Amino acid sequence: MPYVTVAGAQIFYAQRRGGDRSLLFIHGAGGNHRFWAHQLRALKGINAYALDLPGHGRSEGEGSKTIAAYRDFVSSFLEALALERAILVGHSMGGAIALDFALHHPNRTQGLILVGTGARLRVLPAILSGILADFDAAVDLICEWAYAPDAPEELVRQGRRQMKETPPEVLYGDFAACDAFDVMADLERISCPTLVICGTQDRLTPPKYSTYLRDHIPGAELVLVEGAGHMVMLEKPEEVSRAMQGFISRAFSPGSP
């Protein structure tokens, strides 16, 4: 699993090669590349990359406090890998980054897969105020909301452990970036093939957020995953991978642009 230097920082990413098209997984607030482990293994016919954003996981650097800064980082990351175009897959904050990238770099965005995200991502005040005041309690609250009520307890514990590996100031910056994000008025300008995925039990970015994306991005498709919460790709990995594979097969069949 390699590193690449971006803006002087060593950035970690996992990859799997296997096709002509490139797909970049972007994790959410306080996340890392491991949140995409199943999809990275399962998807066929693509070159897949899953990064750790700066200050997250195994990557050096500092986290950002705006989606625009993360968008610019993703642009530099793709340039460092000599990838001219990519299908961007983003979860939650990662979906915001993907949306912003598509709006600013339409010619470099081959497609979008938006998972548990929205065009606007207001954050619970208790989360924002709590991260720096009582980090452990804030992470517990986030994870309480992030998973469906009947999600396996071990999965929730693992998610809690991983999020607590993120420095508090980085996690705060992530959620502050989400709270300020709003591209609701701009979605009609997105022209690439788009798939939206959301769990029916998502309490952080409820299905109405995904319905709005589907209704305002021209030609977008929506898949609702029954019984899953905000961490839908971890809670129902097979269903999410099947939805992604089907979309890629339909939208990016041989001969398509």
LOFI-748809 format. One line per field, with one value per residue (C-alpha): residue number from 1; residue in three letters; x, y, z. Coordinates in pm, whole numbers, padded with zeros to 5 digits, m for minus. Layout:
residues N
num = (NUM, ...)
residuo = (Ala, ...)
u = (X, ...)
v = (Y, ...)
w = (Z, ...)
This chain:
residues 257
num = (1, 2, 3, 4, 5, 6, 7, 8, 9, 10, 11, 12, 13, 14, 15, 16, 17, 18, 19, 20, 21, 22, 23, 24, 25, 26, 27, 28, 29, 30, 31, 32, 33, 34, 35, 36, 37, 38, 39, 40, 41, 42, 43, 44, 45, 46, 47, 48, 49, 50, 51, 52, 53, 54, 55, 56, 57, 58, 59, 60, 61, 62, 63, 64, 65, 66, 67, 68, 69, 70, 71, 72, 73, 74, 75, 76, 77, 78, 79, 80, 81, 82, 83, 84, 85, 86, 87, 88, 89, 90, 91, 92, 93, 94, 95, 96, 97, 98, 99, 100, 101, 102, 103, 104, 105, 106, 107, 108, 109, 110, 111, 112, 113, 114, 115, 116, 117, 118, 119, 120, 121, 122, 123, 124, 125, 126, 127, 128, 129, 130, 131, 132, 133, 134, 135, 136, 137, 138, 139, 140, 141, 142, 143, 144, 145, 146, 147, 148, 149, 150, 151, 152, 153, 154, 155, 156, 157, 158, 159, 160, 161, 162, 163, 164, 165, 166, 167, 168, 169, 170, 171, 172, 173, 174, 175, 176, 177, 178, 179, 180, 181, 182, 183, 184, 185, 186, 187, 188, 189, 190, 191, 192, 193, 194, 195, 196, 197, 198, 199, 200, 201, 202, 203, 204, 205, 206, 207, 208, 209, 210, 211, 212, 213, 214, 215, 216, 217, 218, 219, 220, 221, 222, 223, 224, 225, 226, 227, 228, 229, 230, 231, 232, 233, 234, 235, 236, 237, 238, 239, 240, 241, 242, 243, 244, 245, 246, 247, 248, 249, 250, 251, 252, 253, 254, 255, 256, 257)
residuo = (Met, Pro, Tyr, Val, Thr, Val, Ala, Gly, Ala, Gln, Ile, Phe, Tyr, Ala, Gln, Arg, Arg, Gly, Gly, Asp, Arg, Ser, Leu, Leu, Phe, Ile, His, Gly, Ala, Gly, Gly, Asn, His, Arg, Phe, Trp, Ala, His, Gln, Leu, Arg, Ala, Leu, Lys, Gly, Ile, Asn, Ala, Tyr, Ala, Leu, Asp, Leu, Pro, Gly, His, Gly, Arg, Ser, Glu, Gly, Glu, Gly, Ser, Lys, Thr, Ile, Ala, Ala, Tyr, Arg, Asp, Phe, Val, Ser, Ser, Phe, Leu, Glu, Ala, Leu, Ala, Leu, Glu, Arg, Ala, Ile, Leu, Val, Gly, His, Ser, Met, Gly, Gly, Ala, Ile, Ala, Leu, Asp, Phe, Ala, Leu, His, His, Pro, Asn, Arg, Thr, Gln, Gly, Leu, Ile, Leu, Val, Gly, Thr, Gly, Ala, Arg, Leu, Arg, Val, Leu, Pro, Ala, Ile, Leu, Ser, Gly, Ile, Leu, Ala, Asp, Phe, Asp, Ala, Ala, Val, Asp, Leu, Ile, Cys, Glu, Trp, Ala, Tyr, Ala, Pro, Asp, Ala, Pro, Glu, Glu, Leu, Val, Arg, Gln, Gly, Arg, Arg, Gln, Met, Lys, Glu, Thr, Pro, Pro, Glu, Val, Leu, Tyr, Gly, Asp, Phe, Ala, Ala, Cys, Asp, Ala, Phe, Asp, Val, Met, Ala, Asp, Leu, Glu, Arg, Ile, Ser, Cys, Pro, Thr, Leu, Val, Ile, Cys, Gly, Thr, Gln, Asp, Arg, Leu, Thr, Pro, Pro, Lys, Tyr, Ser, Thr, Tyr, Leu, Arg, Asp, His, Ile, Pro, Gly, Ala, Glu, Leu, Val, Leu, Val, Glu, Gly, Ala, Gly, His, Met, Val, Met, Leu, Glu, Lys, Pro, Glu, Glu, Val, Ser, Arg, Ala, Met, Gln, Gly, Phe, Ile, Ser, Arg, Ala, Phe, Ser, Pro, Gly, Ser, Pro)
u = (00000, 00175, 00231, 00247, 00378, 00116, 00205, 00506, 00309, 00319, m00034, m00137, m00371, m00480, m00526, m00640, m00584, m00815, m00958, m00946, m01134, m01020, m01233, m01134, m01294, m01310, m01397, m01608, m01534, m01290, m01267, m00995, m00949, m01051, m01415, m01410, m01236, m01522, m01590, m01220, m01205, m01543, m01567, m01450, m01326, m01181, m00864, m00970, m00796, m00895, m00703, m00649, m00711, m00437, m00422, m00635, m00536, m00177, m00143, 00076, m00036, m00313, m00685, m00876, m01165, m01336, m01468, m01295, m00955, m01022, m01143, m00813, m00624, m00810, m00719, m00351, m00373, m00512, m00240, 00025, m00106, m00125, m00500, m00666, m01021, m01186, m01516, m01538, m01703, m01764, m01925, m02074, m01802, m01636, m01955, m01943, m01583, m01686, m01978, m01758, m01493, m01750, m01875, m01526, m01365, m01642, m01400, m01203, m01508, m01610, m01887, m02012, m02121, m02258, m02304, m02487, m02437, m02620, m02599, m02603, m02458, m02555, m02405, m02571, m02453, m02384, m02132, m01949, m01932, m01842, m01547, m01297, m01467, m01504, m01364, m01452, m01811, m01850, m01723, m01964, m02248, m02143, m02129, m02462, m02617, m02404, m02521, m02866, m03014, m02971, m02619, m02381, m02225, m01877, m01910, m02005, m01715, m01473, m01603, m01568, m01208, m01117, m01272, m01088, m00762, m00834, m00686, m00963, m00866, m00885, m01226, m01350, m01225, m01404, m01738, m01690, m01628, m01948, m02151, m02055, m02111, m02405, m02434, m02811, m02849, m02573, m02668, m02830, m02482, m02359, m02366, m02179, m02345, m02440, m02551, m02684, m02689, m02844, m02954, m03320, m03220, m02963, m03015, m02719, m02797, m03157, m03295, m03459, m03107, m03042, m03383, m03297, m02972, m03156, m03419, m03177, m02877, m02979, m03018, m02910, m03012, m03104, m03062, m03206, m03055, m03315, m03227, m02887, m02772, m02527, m02238, m02423, m02110, m02001, m02343, m02459, m02138, m02265, m02573, m02367, m02105, m02376, m02537, m02202, m02108, m02442, m02413, m02057, m02162, m02456, m02295, m01942, m01975, m01707, m01731, m01898, m01717)
v = (00000, 00314, 00676, 00981, 01326, 01602, 01958, 01825, 01567, 01189, 01080, 00718, 00537, 00182, 00072, m00216, m00218, m00396, m00181, 00120, 00362, 00514, 00544, 00743, 00671, 00971, 00902, 01117, 01324, 01152, 00856, 00682, 00451, 00144, 00249, 00143, m00193, m00407, m00193, m00169, m00548, m00613, m00375, m00519, m00367, m00047, 00094, 00176, 00413, 00489, 00768, 00895, 01270, 01484, 01433, 01117, 00752, 00704, 01036, 01323, 01683, 01874, 01844, 02130, 02342, 02393, 02164, 02385, 02313, 01938, 01975, 02140, 01863, 01597, 01783, 01778, 01412, 01313, 01516, 01341, 01007, 01138, 01073, 01314, 01199, 00985, 00863, 01010, 00812, 01014, 00934, 01217, 01486, 01293, 01332, 01707, 01709, 01508, 01742, 02051, 01892, 01812, 02172, 02320, 02053, 01911, 01797, 01592, 01430, 01120, 01031, 01061, 00807, 00995, 00790, 00916, 01280, 01593, 01926, 02089, 01929, 02114, 01954, 01902, 02185, 01930, 01759, 02076, 02216, 01882, 01773, 02008, 02017, 01640, 01447, 01096, 01191, 01366, 01062, 00843, 01075, 01077, 00698, 00669, 00865, 00720, 00359, 00205, 00104, m00266, m00241, m00503, m00371, m00481, m00275, 00030, m00029, m00059, 00265, 00440, 00319, 00436, 00780, 00828, 00781, 01115, 01418, 01629, 01940, 01746, 01603, 01948, 02092, 01820, 01889, 02266, 02218, 02015, 02270, 02551, 02348, 02437, 02373, 02328, 02599, 02458, 02096, 02153, 02230, 01876, 01684, 01359, 01024, 01019, 00751, 00842, 00579, 00619, 00395, 00416, 00451, 00728, 00987, 01213, 01262, 01138, 00992, 01327, 01464, 01194, 01241, 01608, 01512, 01268, 01528, 01813, 01646, 01578, 01206, 01098, 00757, 00681, 00355, 00331, 00050, m00089, m00092, 00076, 00387, 00658, 00410, 00222, 00095, m00077, m00189, m00331, m00370, m00626, m00420, m00105, m00281, m00432, m00091, 00062, m00221, m00203, 00173, 00148, m00124, 00083, 00426, 00335, 00039, m00006, 00271, 00524, 00860)
w = (00000, m00125, m00031, m00254, m00170, m00192, m00086, 00102, 00304, 00271, 00182, 00222, m00012, m00084, m00441, m00656, m01030, m01269, m01546, m01774, m01549, m01223, m00912, m00603, m00263, m00025, 00337, 00568, 00879, 01111, 00874, 00677, 00379, 00582, 00569, 00201, 00250, 00118, m00188, m00270, m00284, m00442, m00737, m01070, m01391, m01243, m01095, m00740, m00498, m00137, 00032, 00383, 00377, 00540, 00916, 00892, 00912, 00799, 00615, 00726, 00717, 00884, 00833, 00674, 00797, 00460, 00191, m00067, 00089, 00079, m00282, m00377, m00198, m00397, m00716, m00616, m00515, m00855, m01026, m00815, m00940, m01299, m01310, m01551, m01478, m01213, m01080, m00730, m00450, m00135, 00198, 00407, 00412, 00130, m00071, m00013, m00138, m00445, m00520, m00487, m00706, m00976, m00971, m01001, m01222, m01442, m01712, m01459, m01300, m01491, m01250, m00892, m00634, m00332, m00017, 00293, 00206, 00103, m00075, 00267, 00582, 00895, 01208, 01544, 01773, 02048, 01822, 01722, 02074, 02227, 02012, 02173, 02515, 02571, 02277, 02394, 02476, 02141, 01950, 02146, 02044, 01680, 01669, 01846, 01559, 01281, 01295, 01269, 01606, 01529, 01384, 01530, 01849, 01742, 01425, 01631, 01871, 01582, 01429, 01764, 01799, 01451, 01497, 01828, 01638, 01468, 01650, 01808, 01613, 01286, 01370, 01469, 01141, 00946, 01111, 01084, 00711, 00682, 00877, 00638, 00320, 00095, m00280, m00290, m00555, m00777, m00832, m01172, m01310, m01250, m01577, m01509, m01434, m01067, m00821, m00477, m00198, 00147, 00432, 00525, 00892, 00834, 01107, 01026, 00655, 00629, 00305, 00222, 00165, m00093, m00253, m00299, m00471, m00697, m00786, m00858, m01026, m01386, m01450, m01102, m00969, m00607, m00415, m00063, 00145, 00381, 00749, 00717, 00900, 00806, 00781, 00511, 00332, 00656, 00776, 00441, 00240, m00012, m00100, m00145, m00358, m00580, m00630, m00721, m00958, m01134, m01179, m01311, m01557, m01684, m01695, m01799, m02031, m02299, m02554, m02323, m02279)
